[in-house]
Amino acid sequence: MDQPMTRRQAARTTALLAAGVWAGSTFKARAAAPTFQLGLATVSLSKFPADKVIAAALKVGLRNVSLYNSHCPWTGGTPDQCQTAAQKFKDAGLMVTGCGVINLPNEESAVRRAFENAKAGGLPTMICKPAHDAFPLIEKYVKQYDQRLAVHNHGPEDKDYPSPFDSWKAVQPYDERIGLCLDVGHAYRAGADPVEAIRKCHARLYDLHLKDTLAVVGAVTDIPVEVGQGHLDIKGILAALIAVKYSHIVAFEYEKKEADPAVGLAESVNYVRKILA
């Protein structure tokens, strides 16, 4: 290669490099490391007591938990009860990173109680479903408590937030601490592409529920399956999260009706870890 490259040769060399080929050899481009952490939405094990949930989470190596109401009484409980319930998971070496979806009506006493419980449980992010007319009230408490919120989309059966783009539109006028929890399975059923939602909404994407489904677009009833066995583009979802440098929690939400859902949960976690590896 003692002669200068022609323009055609330079273009071919660039193409070869892009394809991972050079002088008859191959190399692998290393993908960017994920900036997010995996976790467990404990609704996956909603029938299990706290001790069994903790054991299952530790067994599959998930150290972040988003506690369902049966494991921490975010709705209807007192701050002391929420603190005690959350502390049990923390004492086992788990991080409490979220909650079961908390309804936030346009009612000051209910909103205040939700924020007090979230603070007592040490929630970095409150997963919630606000009434549309409640946002000004909610924003006041977000500022007072310095609490991050993530509005959860629920699929075509929900009149308020069927799609993550509905959540995205609703939060725009308000404090940036009010963002989204993207449920990829519900988004798919609502006709929204989860990959597109990640790319378009990443600036306020504060939580993500990872699942898979055999339900078709438009279905009002979910058909949960192990991650990797349904219709969702799991590789595309993970790639999009890496591309936008998503830095919050990806929580497995496995809701297939089984005697022991921990088995399917483990299969789902292993599938995702193989992709990330």
Buried (B, 14 or more C-beta within 10 A) or exposed (E): EEEEEEEEEEEEBEEEEEEEEEEEEEEEEEEEEBEBBBBBBBBBBBEBEBEEBBEBBEEBEBBBBBBBBBBBBBBEBEBEBBBBBBBBBBEBEBBBBBBBBBEBBBEEEBBBBBBBBBBBBBBBBBBBBBBEEBBEBBBBBBEEBEBBBBBBBBBBEBEBBBBBBBBBEBBEEBBEBBBBBBBBBBBBBBEBBBBBBBBBBBEBBBBBBBBBBBBEEEBEEBBBBBBBBBBBBBEBBBBBBBBBEBEBBBBBBBBBEEEEBBBBBBBBBBBBEEEBE
